[in-house]
Amino acid sequence: MSSAAPSLGRRERNKQEKLERITRAASDLFTRHGVDEVTTQQIAEAADVGAGTLFLYAKTKGELLLLAQNANYARSLDQGVRDADRAPGVIDAVVALLTPIVECNRAQVENGRTYLREMVFGDPAEPHHAEALSIVERTERALAGVIASRTERDEAEAARLAHVVSAVQFVAMASVADESVTVATIVADIRTQLELVLPR
């Protein structure tokens, strides 16, 4: 008896291939032009699928942005967790964890702000929205772990502080529309605020 997982059937492979084409097309077009300048028809054409098929995978352009960006945010979180492990103090570790996420958010400012708006106001029943929220939850768990391991705070208090840190980061990223504002400036602002709320 083989312990290997059964391979996907043709129909499932076709669905997966279409999803990958849609994700690539949306990511490429949003990166090059910004979410407001791209139509769903352009994404469908670039992915070589019909508009009706496109909406089976994401019902709105906002959902398409979440689909395209969720993997980038998840990779940024993973990098931040690795960076935090090497940082000396609690504030340094928290800033190290958050910095790659800020960089991801600022890679294309319009897309980053729209992504945050979709997370807050999008339909939580949509799968790509739910995935974005799960990345936020993972981020808060990682922050709580850093805070609990580097301070005398218990797990419950560390979780509350992580929620505060998450809110600070969210507002810092969402409130800066000016593309000339650097990641370093936003991270420095986050650090200044964290020095007021986190134990040293």
C-alpha positions in Angstrom: 0.0 0.0 0.0 1.4 3.4 -1.0 1.5 6.2 1.5 1.8 8.9 -1.2 -1.1 11.3 -1.5 -3.4 10.7 -4.5 -2.7 12.9 -7.4 -5.2 15.5 -8.4 -7.7 14.6 -11.1 -7.8 16.4 -14.4 -10.6 18.8 -13.3 -8.8 19.8 -10.1 -5.6 20.3 -12.0 -7.4 22.5 -14.5 -8.9 24.5 -11.7 -5.5 24.9 -10.0 -3.8 26.0 -13.3 -6.5 28.6 -13.9 -6.1 29.9 -10.3 -2.4 30.2 -10.8 -2.8 32.0 -14.2 -5.3 34.4 -12.6 -3.0 35.0 -9.6 0.0 35.7 -11.8 -2.0 38.0 -14.2 -3.5 40.0 -11.4 -0.2 40.3 -9.5 1.6 41.4 -12.7 -1.0 44.0 -13.8 -1.5 45.4 -10.3 2.2 45.7 -9.8 2.7 47.5 -13.1 -0.3 49.7 -13.1 -1.9 49.9 -9.6 -5.2 48.4 -8.6 -7.3 51.4 -9.7 -5.9 51.4 -13.2 -6.6 47.7 -13.9 -9.9 46.2 -15.0 -11.1 42.7 -14.3 -11.5 42.2 -18.0 -7.8 43.0 -18.4 -7.0 40.4 -15.8 -9.2 37.8 -17.5 -7.6 38.4 -20.8 -4.1 38.2 -19.4 -5.0 35.0 -17.6 -6.7 33.6 -20.8 -10.0 32.9 -19.0 -13.4 34.3 -19.5 -14.8 37.0 -17.2 -17.3 34.6 -15.8 -14.6 32.1 -15.0 -12.5 34.9 -13.3 -15.4 35.6 -10.9 -15.6 32.0 -9.9 -12.2 32.5 -8.3 -12.7 36.1 -6.9 -15.9 38.0 -7.0 -14.5 41.5 -6.9 -11.4 43.4 -7.9 -10.6 43.8 -4.2 -10.7 40.0 -3.8 -8.4 39.7 -6.8 -5.9 42.0 -5.0 -6.1 39.9 -1.9 -5.6 36.8 -4.0 -2.5 38.3 -5.6 -1.0 39.8 -2.4 -1.7 37.3 0.3 1.2 35.1 -0.6 3.5 38.2 -0.5 2.3 39.2 2.9 2.7 35.6 4.2 6.3 35.4 3.0 7.0 38.8 4.5 5.7 37.6 7.9 7.9 34.5 7.7 10.9 36.7 7.0 10.0 39.0 9.9 9.7 36.0 12.3 13.2 34.9 11.3 14.6 38.5 11.7 13.0 38.8 15.1 14.7 35.7 16.3 18.1 37.4 15.8 17.1 40.8 17.3 18.4 41.6 20.8 15.5 43.3 22.8 11.8 43.3 22.7 11.3 46.5 20.7 14.1 45.6 18.3 12.5 42.1 17.8 9.0 43.5 17.2 10.4 46.1 14.7 12.3 43.4 13.0 9.2 41.3 12.7 7.1 44.2 11.3 9.6 45.7 8.9 9.3 43.1 6.0 5.5 43.5 6.2 5.8 47.3 5.9 8.1 46.8 3.0 5.6 44.5 1.3 2.8 47.0 1.9 4.9 49.9 0.4 6.1 48.0 -2.7 3.2 49.6 -4.5 1.6 52.2 -2.3 -1.9 52.3 -3.9 -2.1 48.5 -3.8 -0.9 48.4 -0.2 -3.5 50.9 1.0 -6.3 49.1 -1.0 -5.2 45.8 0.5 -5.6 47.1 4.0 -9.0 48.6 3.1 -10.1 45.3 1.7 -9.0 43.5 4.9 -11.1 45.9 7.0 -14.2 46.4 4.8 -14.2 43.3 2.5 -16.5 40.4 2.8 -15.2 38.1 5.5 -17.0 35.2 3.9 -14.8 35.5 0.8 -11.9 33.0 1.0 -9.2 35.5 0.0 -10.4 37.9 2.6 -10.4 35.2 5.2 -6.9 34.3 4.2 -5.8 37.9 4.7 -7.3 38.0 8.1 -5.6 34.7 9.0 -2.2 36.4 8.1 -3.1 39.2 10.5 -3.9 36.6 13.2 -0.6 34.8 12.6 1.2 38.1 12.8 -0.4 38.9 16.2 0.4 35.4 17.5 4.1 35.9 16.4 4.1 39.3 18.1 2.6 37.9 21.2 5.3 35.2 21.2 8.1 37.8 20.9 6.6 39.9 23.7 6.0 37.0 26.1 9.5 35.5 25.5 11.3 38.8 26.0 9.4 40.4 28.8 7.7 39.3 32.1 4.3 39.6 30.6 2.0 36.5 30.7 0.5 35.1 27.5 -2.8 36.9 27.9 -1.2 40.3 28.4 1.3 39.6 25.6 -1.7 38.9 23.3 -3.3 42.2 24.2 -0.1 44.1 23.6 0.3 42.3 20.3 -3.1 43.5 19.3 -2.1 47.1 20.1 1.1 46.7 18.1 -0.8 45.4 15.2 -3.2 48.4 15.3 -0.2 50.8 15.5 1.3 49.1 12.4 -1.9 49.1 10.5 -2.6 52.8 11.1 1.0 53.7 10.3 0.8 51.9 6.9 -2.7 53.0 6.0 -2.3 56.7 6.8 0.7 57.4 4.5 -0.5 57.9 0.9 2.6 59.9 -0.1 4.8 57.6 -2.2 7.9 59.5 -1.3 7.6 58.5 2.4 10.1 55.7 2.9 9.8 52.4 4.6 12.5 53.5 7.1 10.4 56.6 8.0 7.3 54.5 8.6 9.2 51.9 10.6 10.8 54.7 12.7 7.3 56.1 13.4 6.2 52.6 14.5 9.2 52.2 16.7 8.6 55.6 18.4 5.0 54.6 19.2 6.1 51.1 20.4 8.5 52.7 22.9 5.5 54.2 24.6 3.5 51.0 25.0 6.0 48.1 25.2 7.9 47.2 28.3 11.7 47.5 27.9 
